[in-house]
C-alpha cells in the first residue's frame, strides 16, 4: 500500500470514528434518511434468498445487520472502523440477535481473504464503502472480492454516494472548507488535504 493510500485510509478511519454515533442514527434521524432505509429494505426483502448466510461488508454500526438478523438471516458484519464495530456489538446485544450475528470483523472490502470462495448466500455493500476507495484498482479489487465470496447466482447489493448527495453535503455542512477541497466527482467523495491543501484532512460523504 502506497503512502497516499495509507493516508486516505487513515482519513476514512478518523472521519468514521468521529462520526460513528451519527452513523448509527443516520437512517432513522429524519424522513430524508428514512427513505433510504425503507427503499433499501424493500429491495432486500424482494431479492434476498429466504434464508442463508449474509455478509454485510462495510456495514458500519450494523443497522442492516440487525434488521436482517431479526428476519432470521445469519450475518457476518465487516467494517474498517473499530468504533463502528463497538457500537454494532452493543446494539446487537440490545436487539437480542447475537445468535444470528456470527462474526464482527475489522477489515476492508478490498481484502476479503479471510473468507473462502462462494461463502455467502448474499452480500451487502451499502452506504457507499466503495466510494471511500479512491484508487481505481482498489475499487476493482473490492468489486472482485465481493463477487468471489458470493455463491453462484446469489445476489450482491451495492450502493454508492451520488454526485447530488455529495454536493448537498458539502454545501450544507462544509461551505467554509470548499476552497480547500479536491472534489472527486467520479467517485462521489470529497477529500480535502490529500494533495497538500491547507486543511487537516476530512472525508466528506452524504
Residue pairs with C-beta under 8 A, 6 or more apart in sequence:
1 9
4 194
5 135
5 138
7 194
7 201
8 132
8 134
8 135
8 191
8 194
9 80
9 108
11 191
11 193
11 194
11 201
11 202
11 203
12 80
12 81
12 132
12 203
13 80
13 81
14 201
14 203
15 202
15 203
15 204
16 23
16 60
16 80
16 81
16 83
16 84
16 203
17 81
17 82
17 83
17 84
20 60
20 61
20 81
20 83
20 84
20 86
20 87
21 87
23 60
23 61
23 84
24 60
24 61
24 63
24 87
24 91
26 33
27 33
27 34
27 36
27 37
27 63
28 34
28 37
37 63
40 64
40 126
40 157
40 159
41 67
43 157
44 64
44 68
44 124
44 157
47 155
47 157
48 54
48 68
48 73
48 122
48 155
49 121
49 122
49 154
49 155
51 72
51 73
51 121
52 73
52 74
52 120
52 121
52 122
52 154
53 73
53 74
53 75
53 76
53 102
53 119
53 120
53 121
54 68
54 73
54 74
54 75
54 76
54 120
54 121
54 122
54 123
54 124
55 75
55 76
55 78
55 115
55 119
55 120
55 122
55 123
55 124
55 149
55 150
56 62
56 64
56 65
56 68
56 75
56 76
56 77
56 78
56 124
56 126
57 78
57 109
57 112
57 123
57 124
57 125
57 129
57 146
58 78
58 79
58 80
58 109
58 125
58 126
58 127
58 129
59 65
59 77
59 78
59 79
59 88
59 124
59 126
59 127
60 79
60 81
60 84
60 88
60 127
61 84
61 87
61 88
61 91
62 77
62 84
62 87
62 88
62 91
62 92
62 101
62 104
64 124
64 126
65 75
65 77
65 88
65 92
65 101
66 91
66 92
66 95
66 97
66 101
68 75
69 75
69 92
69 95
69 97
69 100
69 101
70 95
70 97
70 100
72 100
73 100
74 100
74 101
74 102
75 100
75 101
75 102
76 101
76 102
76 103
76 104
76 105
76 120
77 85
77 88
77 101
77 103
77 104
77 105
78 105
78 106
78 107
78 109
78 112
79 85
79 88
79 105
79 106
79 107
80 106
80 107
80 108
80 129
81 106
82 106
85 104
85 105
85 106
88 104
89 104
92 98
92 101
92 104
105 114
107 114
108 142
109 125
109 129
109 130
109 133
109 142
109 145
109 146
110 133
110 138
110 139
110 141
110 142
110 145
111 141
111 145
112 145
112 146
112 148
112 149
115 149
116 149
117 148
117 149
118 148
118 149
118 150
118 151
118 152
119 149
119 150
119 151
120 149
120 150
120 151
120 154
121 151
121 154
122 150
122 154
122 155
122 156
122 157
123 146
123 149
123 150
123 154
123 155
123 156
123 157
124 156
124 157
125 142
125 146
125 156
125 157
125 158
125 159
126 157
126 158
126 159
127 159
128 159
128 160
128 161
128 188
128 205
128 206
129 142
130 139
130 142
130 143
130 158
130 160
131 160
131 161
131 187
131 188
131 189
131 205
132 189
132 203
132 205
133 139
133 142
133 187
134 184
134 187
134 189
134 191
139 187
146 156
146 158
147 156
150 156
160 188
161 188
161 189
161 205
161 206
162 188
162 206
163 185
163 188
165 188
165 205
165 206
166 183
166 185
166 188
166 189
166 190
166 204
166 205
166 206
168 206
169 190
169 204
169 205
169 206
170 178
170 181
170 183
170 190
170 204
171 178
173 204
174 181
174 202
174 204
177 192
177 199
177 202
180 192
180 193
180 197
180 198
180 199
181 190
181 191
181 192
181 197
181 199
181 204
182 190
182 191
182 192
182 194
182 195
182 197
183 190
184 190
184 191
188 205
188 206
189 203
189 204
189 205
190 203
190 204
190 205
191 201
191 202
191 203
191 204
192 199
192 201
192 202
192 204
193 199
193 200
193 201
193 202
194 201
